[in-house]
Each structure stands twice: as C-alpha cells, then as structure tokens.
Amino acid sequence: MLRVASLQTPASWPALLFAIVLLLQGCSLLPKKDADTDTSKQAVVADAPSTGDAFTLEVRGPDDVRNYLALHLEIQRYSKIADLGATELSRLMVAAEANARELLGTLGYFTPTLTLELNETLGGKAPRQVVVTVDPGPPTRIGAVDIGFRGAIANDPSAAAQREAIRAAWTLRTGQLFTQQAWDNAKTVGLRSLTAKRYATGSVATSRAEIDADKSEAKLGVSYDSGAAYRFGPLDVRGVQRYSADGTRRIARIPTGADYDQQKLLDAQQRLASSGYYDSVFLTLDTEGTDPQTAPVIAQVREAPLQKVVAGVGFTTDSGPRVSLDHVHNQMPLLGWRAVSKLSIDQKTQSLGTDWNAIPDDTGWRWFGSGLLKHETAGTYDTDSGRLRAGRGRTGDRIERSLFLQYDYATNQGEGAPPSASAISANWGWTGRYFDDNAAPTRGQGLSLELGVGQTLIGERAPFIRSYLRWLGILPIGTVQGTDGGASRSSRLQFRAESGAVVARDNAQIPTTLLFLTGGDTTVRGYSYRQIGTERSDGAIVAGRYLGVGSVEWQRPILWNGKLSDFESAVFVDAGSVADKFGELKAKVGTGVGVRWRSPVGPVQADVAYGVDTKKYRLHLRLGFSF
C-alpha cells in the first residue's frame, strides 16, 4: 500500500510518481508502450470476445446433401465444449467422415468424395472452423424388386387379388431413386395393405437391400408373413352401465362371420362415436388366444351423460351471427329414444326443433320423429312455418334410406306474400355417398333423391307431387408436385347440380316450405341466401315450383416455396333459377375465385363471387363439408 502522508521530503515525489505509473499500467488503465507494435490494434485483438464454442461446422455441396448433413452430423454435438483440444477434435473429424458416408448412404449416395478441413482462427480466441466438402457422386437407383409372401396368404387362391394389390401398390419401383426413407416407407405401405384385410397379425418376415456401388444400383427384396386369416366374431362391449350393450351392438353393425376388414372396424367405431351415446369409443380385434375364424371384437367405451345442454355461437355469410342452445336426452322416458332439441337464432331465421330417434333394429332400420317451428325470410316476405315428421330410416355404410309421413303449414307475411297453406304428404328419400373421404373428399360422387305425394289442406284440396334431386361429382384432372420432388396432390373439377319440381294444379295452395328458393354459400354464390326465386310483376320474390342449379369449380393445390401447402385455389361459375313454370326458368349467374384450407378441424372455404344479375360482389365463408 502507498501511504502518501508518510513522504516527508521533496526527494520522495519522483519515486511516488513512478510508482503511480506502474500501478496504472498494471491495472490496464494506461497503454503499454512497444516500439515494434501498433498498441491500439493489439489491445482490440487481445480483448476480442469469445463465443465459448470449440468450433463451427460448415458443409459445402449440393443443397439437399448439404442441408441433410448439416442437420444430422454427430460432430456437432461437441461444438459447445469450450476446452476441446486439437487431438480430440482431430479424432472427431476422423469419425465424422465415417458418419457422413453413413448418412449419405441413407440418401442413396454410396460413392461420395469427402474432404474435411480444420481452419484455425486468428489469435486462437474465436472458434475454429471445420469444413466438410461433399461430392455425393451418382445416386443409386432401383434395379429390381422381389416381393414374397409366407403364411396363410401364400397359397390361398382367394388371396391372389390381395397379393397382387400389395405388389401393385408398392411405392419404390424399378428406375426410381433409392433412399433409406423411401425403402422404409415402401415396406410400411405394403405391411398396411397386408394387415388391412384378413391378416390382422401380418408382419415383415425378412427384408434386404443389396447395393452395387459400382453400378449405383439397388436390388430390393421383402417377404411378408401374413399369419392366420381372421374373421369377425361377436362384439364384446366393455364399459357400459346405463345404455344397453345390445343397443351398442346394433349401432356398431359388426359383420359377424365376415373376413376381417380394418375399414369396416373403423366404420363401426365411427358409428358408435357419432351416435351420441358415448364420449369415447375404441374397437380392436382380439387376436390373443382366440380362434381366428371367430375372433371377438372388443369395444371399450366411455358413456356420455344421460342429458346435456350445449350453448353455441357461430357466423355465416348467409345469415350473419348465430346463437344456439341444444338439449340432448339419450333415454327419453317411456320410449327410450334419443332426443335432440335445438333453439337457433340468427338474422334471418329463428327456429325451435326436436328430433327423436330409436336405436336401430337388427336389420338396421329405426323409427324416428321430428318437429320444427321456424320464422324465416323467404324471398321478399317473412314466413312462419311448422313441420311434423314420423317414419322409418336406415343408414348404411354409403346409402341412407327413409320413408315418412309429413305435415307442413306456412303462414306468410308481407306485401305480395303468397296465401297461407298446409299439406300432408308421404315421402321417400335416398342418399348415396361414394366419396374417397366423406369429411374432405378428393374424388367420387354423391346423389340424393326425394319423392313425395301429398294433398293440400287449405282452400280447394288438390293433390301434388314433389321431387328433388341433388348431385355432386369430383373428378381428378392431374397432379401438382412441388419442385422439391416431394408429395403430390391432384387438381380437381367439382360439378354440382340441383333440380326440383312441384307438380299440381295452378290454384293449389302449396306451403312455401315445400317450394323452392336458391342462392347463397352452398348454391349460387354471388347472391344472398335464398335471394333467387320467382319474380312477380310488383317486384316481389316468392318461392317457385321449379328449381334448377348448376356449378363447375376448378380446385388446384397451391405451392409455397416449392412445396405443397394446405391451401388450394378455386375458380368457379354457378348458375341457378326458380320459376312457377318450367319454360320460364332463366339462369342467374355468379362467378368468382376462392381459397380452400385443409384445416385440422376440416375444410374451410372462402370465396369472392360476382353476381352477374345484381352486379355486386359477395364474400362467402364455409366450414366443413357435408352432402
């Protein structure tokens, strides 16, 4: 310690000043003088901050190879070890070469040229740099594929079609590029095809990929062991308390005695899940210690509450914001049927309805009944209406049928509104859905028919016949593939048609709820909800006896940065007309563009359409798909 107060004579001041200078230099507060160096630059280098990393990694080569190696090379795990020595790093670089060759082999490159360099940095403070330069060489292509079978499928003549289907669906064909991922995927797809029907316990018995590096050729071989062939046995329901296990069986409709089919099992699971009686359902085939010809199906269920109330809000471009309140009773007193009652209110429609459904019998037919009270805007007037319906229906895997009696009444309000009317009718309905996916189809078609015969009850009683047809067809017209060579998806043309007719005497007072109006999100876009009807001389729009609607839409997947996205573009033309006489039908056209989004909760569509007749643009939004 320097004690200034102890210096008694002037002779001590030079020594004091010299000591202070030495002290400041030791604390780095003054620069040290050096005749052979630039003192300011040396200070910056010495005090340059260090990242604490041992090295950085740079991979040079074609884009796909460079990105893959940069992501998966194991040497990167050691880059954060700050005290990694030169000897250890050299050893890691030797191992990195073998690791890089192994990784390149998974991409189908078995004769690569690799160069690894270690670059030291100035002063040794910043991280060193490891540079990997890659010339992958020629890619390996498939030379031959051999698919074999063991087990029950091998010699069963009835399984010939399934064997050929597995071979036909093989995804890695002669001439295609070989990669480990594609090889694994091909084996997995084949195994799924095997276990999807009859052979629930199938497995991959053996697989091999023989690589000829000199010829850049791969010979593939895989053998599937099918195991035993299975048939559906009885349904074993577990977890039921308040609802009948026999009712579960009738809703599920497992085809006992039929060959095992994974899709039929999933369909049965979906029927139970959508029935409303269960909060969760899981169906499995019992393959442990059972006779394969009568393998039980285990249904593990968790029952829904006996009653529940659900409140909801929503929005549509047809009717604006909407609020609703639903009440569900899964076992009505006396009848034991399931009742769903709903109150719904939006800008154009207010309704109160109830639907009652019995559990299907062994043939799949069920009794049902419904009632509905509604106030709505129909054309340029308001309608208060009611409907009662009772009958029997059957819902199959693709086809729905119904037979029912129906009573309708409608009271119209407003200037130029049609007179009030009521009617009773007997009706038949049929709907067939033949889509590849009923929730988000990409191909297939659907057809719905309704036919009713009835009699009016107000004014002069008159018979009438009512018919209605609706059709939707989706046709793939080519594929769109990303520039990265990845997955592809088809473009599509979607065709839609509707027609309806009510045949009766001119003076018959038909309830307007049995007549036709069109326009809106799901019919003729570019026009508001039910805006298109029969136009009278006073300008009023009323429901008409004849309907015709047609639509053509082109949907195409959208690429983003060279890859397929979850969005699609759409261009469409809609046309529709309503009239009281068939010869007076005159189409009103709407055309526009839109976007489709394959969202996690279902397809979402947004369209901007121009109504040629109204000369206005309209926005149309819709969530989900239904037919």
PyMOL commands that set and color helices and strands:
alter all, ss='L'
color gray80, all
select helices_A, chain A and resi 4-6+12-26+39-46+63-72+74-78+86-106+122-124+152-155+157-168+180-195+245-252+262-274+292-294+512-514+582-584
alter helices_A, ss='H'
color red, helices_A
select strands_A, chain A and resi 55-60+113-119+128-135+141-150+203-212+217-225+232-238+278-285+295-303+307-316+320-329+338-346+349-357+365-378+381-395+399-413+421-435+444-456+463-481+488-504+534-535+541-542+546-560+563-579+588-599+602-611+616-623
alter strands_A, ss='S'
color yellow, strands_A
deselect
rebuild
show_as cartoon
